[in-house]
Amino acid sequence: MTATKRALIVRGGWEGHEPVKATELFIPFLEASGYAITVSDGPAVYADAGVMGRIDLVVQCVTMSVITKDEVAGLRAAVAAGTGLAGWHGGIADSYRESADYLQLVGGQFACHPGRHPDERAGGPEDNFIPYRVDVLPAAADHPVTDGIGSFDLVTEQYWVLSDDYNDVLATTTLAAQPYSEWTRPVTSPAVWTRRWGSGRVFVSTPGHSVDVLETPVVRTLVERGMLWASR
């Protein structure tokens, strides 16, 4: 397919989320969907208004890390002008923790991922891999991202996200209050959401900790649809 749109992939930060492998997973899909791909190893490109003005979709996979005021201002301006922003897990919902302007743009910030029972923990990342359900909301049954997708189960990190009611939530997940938890009642948190920002769109999926999770058919479908939905 001849490329008619431009996608910018911004990746980096904490290596535990496999930013290179995770984003490489979706490049063939984007190319088949008509996108020319540019890859940037960090957010410096966001400050280049000339580049950002030509981008139809930003796919970000940067966990933690830092962003300058000029970079986040450039990203916000591009999205407000119609550039789409999409991502998954910590690559979008746990980026640039010190930037309030970034957090307002994406609408959610990772707070924690509950772990297994303390007696079952061995000190590795698997300590936070637990079975949980993602509940697709009835109101999202005909949304382009979730059309035909029902609630589903995963065994991976379950995200507790701090968010606001400007999000259009497509799916939620409920974090149980265990006897060893510090919270005393279940907490329902957004798991998949969209957000309008000026003339632009934002898509976030909290499932997506690692490549094997992203390769799960339902998660991969959500991310692929979310990227296309967000795009200019």
LINWONOR-V264456 format. One record per pair of residues at least 4 apart in sequence whose C-alpha atoms are under 7 Angstrom apart, sorted by the first residue. I is the first residue (numbers start at 1). J is the second residue. If there is no record, write none. Layout:
i=[I,I]
j=[J,J]
This chain:
i=[1,1,2,3,3,3,4,4,5,5,5,5,6,6,6,6,6,6,7,7,7,7,7,7,7,7,8,8,8,8,8,8,8,9,9,9,9,9,9,10,10,10,10,10,10,10,10,11,11,11,11,11,11,11,11,12,12,12,12,12,12,13,13,13,13,14,14,15,17,17,18,18,19,19,19,20,21,21,22,23,26,27,28,29,30,30,31,31,43,43,44,46,46,46,46,46,47,47,47,48,49,49,51,52,53,55,56,56,56,56,57,57,57,57,57,58,58,58,59,59,59,60,60,60,60,61,61,61,62,62,62,63,63,63,63,63,64,64,64,64,65,65,66,67,67,67,68,69,70,71,72,72,73,74,75,76,76,77,78,78,79,79,79,79,79,79,80,80,80,80,81,81,81,82,82,82,83,83,83,84,84,84,84,84,84,85,85,85,85,86,86,86,86,86,86,87,87,87,87,87,88,88,88,88,88,88,89,89,89,89,89,89,90,90,91,93,93,93,94,94,99,100,101,102,103,103,103,106,107,107,107,108,108,108,109,109,109,110,110,110,110,111,111,111,112,112,113,113,113,113,113,114,114,115,115,115,115,116,116,116,116,116,117,121,122,123,128,129,129,129,130,130,130,131,131,131,132,132,132,132,133,133,133,133,134,134,134,134,134,134,134,135,135,135,135,135,136,136,136,136,136,136,137,137,137,140,140,141,141,141,142,142,143,145,145,145,146,157,159,160,161,161,167,167,167,168,168,168,169,169,169,169,170,170,171,171,171,171,172,172,172,172,172,173,173,173,173,174,174,174,174,175,175,175,176,176,177,177,177,177,177,191,191,192,192,192,193,193,193,194,194,194,195,195,195,196,196,196,197,201,202,203,203,203,205,207,208,208,209,210,211,212,214,214,215,215,216,217,218,219,220,221,222,223,224,225,226,227]
j=[32,34,34,34,35,36,34,35,34,35,36,56,35,36,37,55,56,57,35,36,37,38,55,56,57,58,37,38,39,55,57,58,59,38,39,40,58,59,60,39,40,41,42,43,59,60,61,19,20,40,41,42,60,61,62,19,41,42,61,62,63,62,63,64,65,63,64,19,209,210,22,210,23,61,62,24,25,211,211,27,30,31,32,33,34,35,35,36,67,71,71,52,71,72,74,75,70,71,74,52,53,74,55,78,78,83,83,84,231,232,83,84,85,231,232,84,85,86,85,86,87,86,87,91,92,87,91,92,91,92,95,90,91,92,94,95,94,95,96,97,95,96,96,71,72,96,72,73,74,75,76,102,77,78,79,80,105,81,82,83,83,84,85,197,200,201,197,198,199,200,198,199,200,199,200,232,200,231,232,200,201,202,230,231,232,201,202,203,230,202,203,204,226,227,230,91,92,203,204,205,92,204,205,206,207,208,93,205,206,207,208,209,94,95,95,108,109,110,109,110,103,104,105,106,107,108,109,202,163,164,167,161,162,163,161,162,163,159,160,161,162,160,161,162,159,160,128,157,158,159,160,128,158,127,128,129,130,120,121,127,128,130,121,127,127,127,157,155,156,157,155,156,157,154,155,156,153,154,155,158,152,153,154,173,151,152,153,171,172,173,191,151,152,171,172,173,140,150,151,170,171,172,141,170,171,146,170,146,147,148,146,147,147,222,225,226,222,209,206,189,189,190,193,194,195,193,194,195,190,192,193,194,192,193,190,191,192,193,188,189,190,191,192,188,189,190,191,186,187,188,189,186,187,188,186,187,181,183,184,185,186,205,206,204,205,206,203,204,205,202,203,204,201,202,203,200,201,202,201,230,230,226,227,230,223,219,213,214,213,214,215,216,219,220,219,220,220,221,222,223,224,225,226,227,228,229,230,231]
